[in-house]
């Protein structure tokens, strides 16, 4: 029996799809990428924005129209979700011996995605996600550690922590920073840990300390600041102000040299004035951000923000988002140039070109990059540079924000 997976949205959705895929395969199913030959199609939806929700719903409607007799399950952040019992029964259908595998490790990716938390206790006025994900729930500390070890046993050298709000992780008295340090210590120094998006607050400051103390936790931090206007942050029901963001970003930059720093920003939130936007633009400009997800504000029916007056015109929302994106694009290129002539650590995702992400979340390649070639590669005899391997590379040139390098 064949199953096909389609995933929309965030890294957490991706991790959940990988976990479900592993269970289907462990219970006798075969994965296919085509819809026509699949006995079952599983669509994991996203509703973080109205556009994302409409895209998911349109995709599902198109599948059902094209394949009216085919089984289609819908999961994730979407209203019409297939019951878990029905999904488990489907998994069991491929087994002939009556047994059922209820735990499996995904092995199809270059980097391991480890879900450690779900849900959110926040009351952000623009966010619909808690409607689908519920309150915060943390994975058991010991189970997380066990799964991490199993990932390492499968040959992974990078583990990416995922969650809906990682800052809320709490299990057996251990907070996120405790988990980070424990994961960094397992398996010697042959692996690294990457942290997903991290909300501003005490947990973020603790995580910065853990990153600074552990050399195999990736030098990258993504903070969803959303705005740098105190008035807009209050309207968003965010539980911090601009002074908190200033302290957090300054702490991260001071404690972690050459930090890759990302952020999320909502552009054009209701009532956002030119002054409010200028404050956000200035904040992003002054600090060393190297990645940004700048989203035009999207009304979500059922949220408090959707009822606010003085909406910002949609073209202006998009214009502001583009301005922020362009600003950080230039900063990212400048950040990449800092590594010219230096060694970087890469986990290989494409063995044919020796390409992968650095600790600082820059793409590095010894192959082709936008038509430019690096000098001939020199690989020491017997060197293992297969997919998932963790290796040092010497940066020779930059093509925009892409590092062109040779393995050391």
C-alpha positions in Angstrom: 0.0 0.0 0.0 1.3 3.5 -0.9 1.0 6.7 1.0 1.8 10.3 -0.2 2.4 13.2 2.1 1.9 16.9 1.4 2.9 19.5 4.0 2.2 23.2 4.2 3.7 25.7 6.7 6.3 25.7 9.4 9.2 23.5 10.6 7.0 22.0 13.3 4.5 20.8 10.6 7.5 19.3 8.7 8.7 17.5 11.8 5.2 16.1 12.4 4.9 14.9 8.9 8.3 13.1 9.1 7.2 11.4 12.4 3.9 10.2 10.8 5.8 9.1 7.6 8.1 7.0 9.7 5.2 5.3 11.4 3.5 4.5 8.1 6.7 3.0 6.7 7.4 1.0 9.9 3.9 -0.5 9.6 4.4 -1.7 6.1 3.4 1.2 3.9 5.5 2.4 0.9 6.0 6.1 0.3 5.2 7.7 -3.1 5.5 11.2 -4.3 2.7 10.9 -6.8 -1.0 11.3 -6.1 -2.3 9.0 -8.8 -0.7 5.8 -7.5 -1.2 6.6 -3.8 -3.8 4.5 -1.9 -3.8 7.3 0.7 -2.9 11.0 0.6 -2.1 12.8 3.9 -2.2 16.6 3.8 -0.8 18.6 6.7 -2.3 22.0 6.6 -1.3 25.5 7.8 -3.6 28.3 8.9 -1.1 30.8 10.3 -2.3 33.4 7.8 -5.6 33.6 5.8 -3.6 33.1 2.6 -2.0 30.0 4.0 -5.3 28.6 5.1 -6.9 29.3 1.7 -4.0 27.7 -0.1 -4.4 24.5 2.0 -8.1 24.4 1.5 -7.8 25.0 -2.2 -5.2 22.2 -2.5 -7.4 19.7 -0.6 -10.5 20.7 -2.6 -8.5 20.2 -5.8 -7.4 16.7 -4.7 -10.9 15.6 -3.8 -12.2 16.9 -7.1 -9.6 15.1 -9.1 -9.6 11.8 -7.0 -13.2 11.5 -5.6 -12.7 7.9 -4.7 -9.3 8.2 -3.1 -8.8 8.4 0.7 -7.5 11.8 1.7 -6.6 12.6 5.4 -6.2 16.1 6.6 -4.1 16.9 9.7 -2.2 19.8 11.2 -3.4 23.4 11.7 -6.7 23.0 9.9 -10.3 22.9 11.0 -11.4 19.6 9.4 -8.9 17.2 10.8 -9.0 13.4 10.4 -9.4 11.6 13.8 -6.2 10.0 15.1 -8.0 6.7 15.5 -8.8 6.6 11.8 -5.1 7.4 11.0 -3.9 4.6 13.3 -6.4 2.1 11.7 -5.0 3.1 8.3 -1.5 2.4 9.5 -2.5 -1.0 10.7 -4.1 -1.9 7.4 -0.8 -2.8 5.7 0.3 -5.2 8.4 -0.7 -8.8 8.0 0.6 -10.1 11.3 -1.7 -8.0 13.5 1.2 -6.2 15.2 1.6 -2.4 15.3 4.7 -0.2 15.5 3.9 2.9 17.5 7.3 4.5 17.6 9.8 5.1 14.8 12.6 7.4 13.9 12.4 9.4 10.6 15.5 8.8 8.4 14.6 10.5 5.1 16.2 13.9 5.7 19.8 15.2 6.0 19.0 16.8 9.4 16.9 15.3 12.2 13.8 17.2 13.3 13.0 16.6 17.0 9.7 17.9 18.2 9.9 18.7 21.9 6.9 21.0 22.5 3.5 21.8 21.2 0.8 24.4 21.8 1.0 28.0 23.2 -0.3 29.8 26.3 0.0 33.2 24.6 -2.9 35.4 23.9 -1.5 37.3 20.9 -4.3 39.3 19.3 -3.4 38.3 15.8 -2.8 34.6 16.2 -5.2 31.8 15.4 -2.7 28.9 16.1 -3.8 28.2 19.7 -7.2 27.3 18.3 -5.6 24.4 16.5 -2.7 23.6 18.8 -4.2 24.2 22.3 -2.2 25.1 25.4 1.5 24.3 25.8 2.5 20.7 26.2 6.1 19.6 26.6 7.5 16.2 25.5 8.9 14.2 28.4 12.6 15.0 29.0 13.8 11.4 29.0 11.8 10.5 25.9 13.4 13.5 24.1 16.9 12.4 25.1 16.1 8.8 24.0 14.9 9.9 20.6 17.9 12.2 20.2 20.2 9.2 20.8 18.3 7.2 18.3 18.7 9.9 15.7 22.5 9.9 16.3 22.5 6.1 16.0 20.9 6.5 12.6 23.8 8.7 11.4 22.5 12.2 11.9 25.0 14.9 12.9 22.5 17.8 13.3 19.3 17.7 15.4 16.9 20.6 14.9 14.6 21.3 17.9 11.0 22.1 16.9 8.0 23.3 18.8 5.1 25.7 18.6 6.6 27.9 21.4 10.0 26.4 22.5 10.3 29.0 25.2 7.6 27.2 27.2 9.4 23.9 27.3 9.2 22.4 30.9 9.6 18.8 31.8 10.5 17.3 35.2 11.7 20.7 36.3 14.0 21.2 33.3 13.6 24.2 31.1 14.7 24.7 27.5 18.3 25.7 28.4 18.6 22.5 30.5 17.4 20.5 27.5 19.8 22.2 25.2 22.8 21.6 27.4 21.8 17.9 27.9 21.4 17.3 24.2 24.7 19.0 23.5 26.4 16.5 25.8 25.1 13.3 24.4 27.2 11.3 21.9 30.5 13.2 22.3 31.2 16.2 20.1 30.3 14.6 16.8 26.9 16.2 16.5 25.4 19.7 16.8 22.0 21.0 18.0 20.0 23.7 16.2 17.4 25.7 18.0 14.2 26.7 16.2 12.3 30.0 16.7 12.5 31.3 20.3 10.1 33.8 21.8 11.5 36.8 23.7 11.7 36.4 27.4 13.7 34.7 30.3 13.9 31.4 28.5 15.5 33.1 25.5 18.2 34.7 27.7 18.8 31.3 29.3 19.1 29.7 25.9 21.6 32.3 24.8 23.8 31.3 27.8 23.5 27.6 26.8 24.6 28.4 23.3 27.5 30.5 24.4 28.7 27.6 26.8 28.3 24.8 24.3 30.3 24.9 21.1 28.1 22.3 19.3 24.9 24.3 19.6 24.5 26.2 16.4 25.4 29.9 16.3 22.0 30.9 15.1 19.0 32.4 16.9 15.6 33.3 15.5 13.5 35.7 17.5 9.9 36.6 16.5 10.0 40.3 17.5 6.9 41.1 15.4 7.3 44.9 15.9 9.6 47.4 17.6 6.9 49.8 18.5 5.7 49.6 22.1 2.2 50.8 21.1 1.9 48.1 18.4 3.3 45.4 20.7 0.7 46.3 23.3 -2.0 46.1 20.6 -0.6 42.7 19.7 -0.8 41.6 23.3 2.9 40.7 23.3 4.3 40.4 26.8 7.5 42.5 26.2 8.5 45.9 25.1 11.2 47.4 23.0 13.6 47.8 25.9 13.3 44.0 26.5 14.1 43.3 22.8 17.1 45.7 23.0 18.5 43.9 26.0 17.9 40.4 24.5 19.5 41.2 21.1 22.4 43.0 22.7 23.0 40.0 25.0 22.9 37.6 22.1 25.3 39.6 20.0 27.7 40.1 23.0 27.7 36.5 24.2 27.9 34.7 20.8 30.5 36.0 18.3 29.5 35.8 14.6 25.9 35.0 15.6 23.4 34.4 12.8 20.3 36.3 14.0 16.9 36.0 12.5 13.5 37.6 13.2 9.9 37.6 12.4 8.1 40.9 11.8 4.4 41.6 11.0 4.2 44.6 8.7 1.1 46.7 8.6 -0.6 45.6 11.8 -3.9 47.5 12.3 -3.2 51.2 13.3 0.5 50.8 12.5 1.6 54.4 11.6 4.6 55.6 9.6 6.2 56.3 13.0 5.5 52.8 14.3 6.9 51.2 11.1 10.0 53.6 11.2 10.7 52.4 14.8 10.7 48.8 13.6 12.7 49.5 10.5 15.3 51.4 12.6 15.5 48.5 15.1 16.2 45.9 12.4 18.7 48.3 10.8 20.6 48.9 14.0 21.0 45.3 15.0 22.9 42.5 13.2 20.0 40.6 11.8 20.9 38.1 9.0 17.5 36.6 8.4 14.0 38.0 8.4 10.5 36.7 7.8 8.6 39.8 7.1 4.9 39.1 6.7 2.2 41.6 5.6 -0.5 41.4 8.3 -3.2 39.0 7.6 -6.7 39.3 9.2 -7.7 36.0 10.9 -11.4 35.8 11.7 -11.9 34.9 15.3 -8.9 36.9 16.6 -9.1 40.2 18.5 -6.9 42.0 15.9 -9.4 41.3 13.1 -11.9 43.5 14.9 -9.5 46.5 15.2 -10.3 49.7 13.3 -7.9 51.7 11.1 -6.6 48.8 9.0 -3.4 49.5 7.0 -4.1 49.3 3.3 -2.9 45.9 1.9 -0.6 47.5 -0.7 1.2 49.4 2.1 1.5 46.3 4.2 3.3 44.5 1.4 5.4 47.6 0.7 6.6 47.7 4.3 7.3 43.9 4.3 9.4 44.3 1.1 11.4 47.1 2.6 12.3 45.1 5.6 13.2 42.1 3.5 15.4 44.2 1.2 17.1 45.7 4.3 18.1 42.3 5.8 19.0 40.8 2.4 21.8 43.4 2.1 22.8 42.7 5.8 22.9 39.0 5.1 25.2 39.4 2.2 27.6 41.5 4.3 27.4 38.9 7.0 28.4 36.2 4.5 31.4 38.2 3.4 32.8 38.1 6.9 33.5 34.4 6.5 35.7 34.8 3.4 39.0 33.1 4.1 37.7 31.5 7.2 36.7 27.9 8.1 33.1 27.1 8.6 31.3 24.0 9.9 28.8 22.4 7.5 26.4 19.5 7.7 26.3 18.1 4.2 22.8 18.0 2.6 23.8 17.4 -1.0 26.8 15.1 -1.3 27.2 15.7 -5.1 28.1 19.4 -4.6 29.2 19.2 -0.9 26.5 21.7 0.1 24.8 22.3 3.4 24.1 24.8 6.1 26.7 26.3 8.3 26.2 26.7 12.1 25.3 30.3 11.4 22.6 29.3 8.9 24.4 30.3 5.7 24.3 28.0 2.7 27.7 26.7 1.8 28.7 24.8 -1.3 31.8 23.4 -3.1 29.8 23.0 -6.3 27.7 25.4 -8.4 26.2 28.6 -7.1 24.2 30.8 -9.5 26.5 29.9 -12.3 29.8 30.5 -10.4 32.3 27.7 -9.8 34.6 27.4 -6.9 38.2 26.3 -7.4 38.7 22.5 -7.8 37.8 20.5 -4.8 40.5 18.8 -2.9 39.3 15.9 -0.7 41.7 14.0 1.5 41.8 10.2 0.6 39.4 8.2 2.7 37.5 11.3 3.8 33.8 10.7 4.4 31.8 13.5 3.0 28.5 11.7 2.6 25.1 13.3 3.2 24.7 14.1 6.9 28.4 14.3 7.5 29.7 17.2 9.6 32.8 18.8 8.1 34.9 21.9 8.0 35.1 23.9 4.8 37.3 26.9 3.8 35.4 29.8 2.3 37.0 31.1 -0.9 34.4 33.4 -2.2 30.8 34.5 -1.7 28.0 34.6 -4.3 25.5 36.9 -2.7 24.8 35.2 0.6 26.1 31.8 -0.5 29.5 30.7 0.7 31.7 29.1 -2.0 34.2 26.8 -0.2 36.5 23.8 -0.3 36.5 21.0 2.2 39.4 21.1 4.6 
